[in-house]
Amino acid sequence: MDSSHLIKNIFADTITVATNVRDTLSNDIVEISALIFSRLMNGNKIMACGNGGSAGDSQHFASELVNRFEINRNELAGLALTTDSSTITSIANDYGYDEIFSKQISALGKKHDILLAITTSGNSINIHRAIEQAHKKDITVILLTGKNGGIASKALKQGDREIRVPSSSTARIQEIHLVIIHCICSLIENNMVEKNE
């Protein structure tokens, strides 16, 4: 396959998955955004975690809450559990990589906070452990997945929410996760503007 054809196929696949998500999951994104907004306005925080590209998405989301997305507004309590190298490596060294998020949630999480767990496959053990720990602390879980949702999807309880990107391609799932994150940030900021009008 020549390079130009490969690029066209990538764009075509991305557009197909994005259109599918737009047409089938928009209401879920709106509801999840409203839940996050409500918790933030009540003084709770959003903790985000993921591995690899999903770790980057976690940091991206947290930075857009704390600083801004597209408009100037008050700061919001977002925390990426993927950024503190000393904490992550000490937990991994002493307890294992599977606990790097769960122990942070145990230390930092409070009742009615939200955990945004991001995993393309749903099968990351440290994400599964993070969800279990969140439940112990009465923290609501919002799960961004793809493929078949994996073990993370099966760990969800009543009140948790999942947005599962209908694709088996890790790259396409990651691309759409970022679009979903941007949708959530935009809806939160729109709600803040409306609240202050």
C-alpha positions in Angstrom: 0.0 0.0 0.0 1.4 3.4 -1.0 1.8 6.1 1.7 -0.9 8.4 0.3 -3.4 5.5 0.3 -2.4 4.6 3.9 -3.0 8.1 5.1 -6.4 8.3 3.4 -7.4 5.0 5.0 -6.4 6.3 8.5 -8.5 9.4 8.1 -11.4 7.4 6.7 -11.3 5.0 9.7 -11.0 7.9 12.1 -14.0 9.7 10.6 -16.1 6.5 10.6 -15.4 5.8 14.3 -15.9 9.5 15.3 -19.2 9.6 13.4 -20.4 6.4 15.1 -19.6 7.8 18.5 -21.3 11.1 17.7 -24.4 9.3 16.6 -24.7 6.8 19.4 -22.9 8.2 22.5 -23.5 12.0 22.4 -26.2 11.7 25.1 -23.9 9.7 27.4 -21.2 12.4 27.0 -23.7 15.1 27.9 -24.8 13.2 31.0 -21.3 12.4 32.1 -20.3 16.1 31.6 -23.2 17.2 33.8 -22.2 14.7 36.5 -18.6 16.0 36.5 -19.8 19.6 36.5 -22.1 19.0 39.4 -19.4 17.3 41.5 -16.9 20.0 40.8 -19.4 22.7 41.8 -20.0 20.8 45.0 -16.3 21.0 45.9 -15.2 17.5 44.8 -12.3 16.7 42.5 -11.7 14.6 39.4 -8.8 12.2 39.5 -7.7 10.7 36.1 -5.4 7.8 35.3 -4.3 5.6 32.4 -1.2 4.0 30.9 0.9 5.2 28.0 -1.2 7.3 25.7 -4.0 7.2 28.2 -1.7 8.6 30.8 -1.1 11.5 28.5 -4.9 11.9 28.1 -5.2 11.9 31.9 -2.7 14.8 32.2 -4.3 16.6 29.3 -7.7 16.5 31.0 -6.4 17.5 34.4 -4.5 20.5 32.9 -7.6 21.7 31.1 -9.6 21.6 34.3 -7.0 23.3 36.5 -6.1 26.0 34.0 -8.6 26.4 31.1 -9.8 24.8 28.0 -11.2 27.5 25.7 -12.4 30.3 28.0 -11.1 32.1 31.0 -12.9 30.9 34.1 -12.3 29.8 37.7 -9.9 26.9 38.3 -11.4 23.4 38.7 -10.1 20.5 40.8 -8.5 18.1 38.4 -5.7 15.7 39.3 -3.7 13.3 37.1 -2.5 10.3 39.0 0.2 9.7 36.3 2.5 12.6 36.9 4.3 12.2 40.3 7.3 10.0 39.4 8.5 9.7 42.9 5.2 8.4 44.2 4.6 6.2 41.2 8.1 4.6 41.3 8.1 4.1 45.1 4.7 2.4 44.9 5.8 0.2 42.0 9.1 -0.6 43.8 7.5 -1.5 47.1 4.1 -2.9 46.1 4.1 -3.5 42.3 3.0 -1.6 39.3 -0.6 -2.8 39.7 -1.0 -0.6 42.7 0.3 2.8 41.4 -3.1 4.3 41.0 -5.1 2.5 43.8 -2.7 3.6 46.5 -2.9 7.3 45.4 -6.7 7.0 45.4 -6.6 5.6 48.9 -4.5 8.5 50.0 -6.2 11.4 48.1 -9.7 10.3 47.2 -12.8 11.5 49.1 -16.4 10.4 49.0 -18.2 11.8 45.9 -15.0 12.5 44.0 -14.9 11.1 40.5 -12.3 8.8 39.0 -11.8 9.1 35.2 -10.2 5.8 34.2 -8.9 5.7 30.7 -7.9 2.4 29.0 -8.2 1.4 25.4 -8.4 -2.4 26.1 -10.0 -2.3 29.6 -7.6 -5.0 30.7 -5.0 -2.9 32.6 -4.7 -4.4 36.0 -3.7 -1.1 37.6 -6.9 0.4 36.2 -9.0 -2.5 37.6 -7.4 -2.0 41.0 -8.0 1.8 40.8 -11.7 1.1 40.2 -11.9 -1.3 43.1 -10.3 1.3 45.4 -12.6 4.0 44.2 -15.6 1.9 45.1 -14.1 1.4 48.6 -14.0 5.2 49.0 -17.5 5.9 47.5 -15.9 7.5 44.5 -17.9 7.4 41.2 -16.0 5.9 38.3 -16.2 7.2 34.7 -14.5 4.7 32.4 -13.3 5.5 28.8 -12.7 2.2 27.0 -12.7 0.6 23.6 -12.8 -2.9 22.2 -15.0 -5.0 24.5 -14.5 -3.0 27.6 -12.3 -5.7 29.2 -12.1 -6.4 32.9 -12.5 -2.7 33.8 -16.0 -2.6 32.3 -17.0 -5.7 34.4 -15.8 -4.0 37.6 -18.2 -1.1 37.3 -21.1 -0.7 39.8 -24.4 1.1 39.8 -23.8 4.8 39.4 -20.6 4.4 37.4 -20.6 5.3 33.7 -18.7 3.9 30.7 -18.1 5.3 27.3 -16.8 2.5 25.0 -15.5 3.5 21.7 -16.7 1.0 19.1 -13.4 0.1 17.6 -10.7 -2.6 18.0 -7.9 -0.2 16.9 -5.9 1.2 19.8 -5.0 4.3 17.7 -8.6 5.0 16.7 -9.8 4.5 20.3 -7.1 6.9 21.7 -8.0 9.6 19.1 -11.7 9.4 20.0 -10.9 9.4 23.7 -9.3 12.8 23.2 -12.3 14.1 21.3 -14.6 12.9 24.1 -12.3 14.7 26.7 -12.5 17.9 24.7 -16.3 17.5 24.5 -16.5 17.1 28.3 -14.3 20.2 28.9 -16.3 22.3 26.5 -19.6 21.3 28.1 -18.2 22.0 31.6 -17.1 25.5 30.5 -20.5 26.2 28.8 -22.2 25.2 32.1 -20.0 27.5 34.0 -20.8 30.4 31.7 -24.5 29.7 31.9 -24.3 29.5 35.7 -22.7 32.9 35.9 -25.1 34.7 33.5 
